[in-house]
Every structure is written in structure tokens, then in C-alpha cells.
Amino acid sequence: MTETKLDPNRFVEIKSWSQDKRLKYLLMQILEQQQVWILTDEHGAVMLTTDDEDCIPVWPHFEFAHEWATGDWNGFEPKAISLKDWQKKWSHGLEDDELLIVAFPVPDEDGIILEPFELEDELEQQKRKLHPR
């Protein structure tokens, strides 16, 4: 898996987008790069509690995940998960553990909360838009 460097100006611009626009961008980047970014340490992935729900945050690029590795999450490292592994293992595992996904949170705003298979459905819909039959 590769780490695509993001232009610093683009980084700042994307962070200012609405939750909906960030979700669309996340979906496009997951499909384009065939990977999703999370934060992990020796115990596993970072979990956030949002609206009394336990969530795993996901990001489209290393830089956005890395920005969260401060404060309470200092010492966590960004980790890329291949889309294939995400779909094969993570979606089912999160569902089994009753965990949700928070899509592309930024420091000043949470992301949209999704069930694991809602993310799968969103990815499939985006894929069909990009590659109509």
C-alpha cells in the first residue's frame, strides 16, 4: 500500500469541508487508493465515543489520521488497511463487536456516523457512479 502525499494547501481546504462533502471525498479516495486509514497502537485501533456510540474513525489519507495522533491519542500511528482486508475482515468484525464508523472526522467537527455495512453500501454506490455498466 502506498502513502499519497497531500499538498498542504489542499489539506487545509479539505478540512474545512462539510461532513457530507468529506464523506464523498473519503469514498472516492478509498476507491481510488484501495485503502482506508485508521489510527492504531499496540492494543488496536483508536475508538471514539460519539453520541454515546463507540466508533472507529477512518480517514482518506495518512495526513488526516496523523493529525489526530495528539493529546489522548499521542503515540497512535496511522495505519493503512487495504480495501480488500477492510471488506473481508474489518466490516464483519466491527459489526460483530457492535462498533460504528465515524467517517473522516476533523479536529473541529465529527464525521458522519455509519454502520459498517452502510460504508460498504456507500462505496458500492460510488463505484457504480464511477463505473456505470
QUICOR-V780999 format. One line per field, one symbol per residue. phi: phi as a letter, one per 40 degrees, with the letter a starting at -180 (. if undefined). A space follows every 50 residues. Layout:
phi = ???
This chain:
phi = .bbccbddccdcccccccdccccccdcccccccfabbbbbbcchccbbbb fgbcbbcbbcaddccdcccbfdbcgcbcbcbcdccdccbcdccccccfbb bbcfcbdcaccccbcdcccdccccccccccbcc
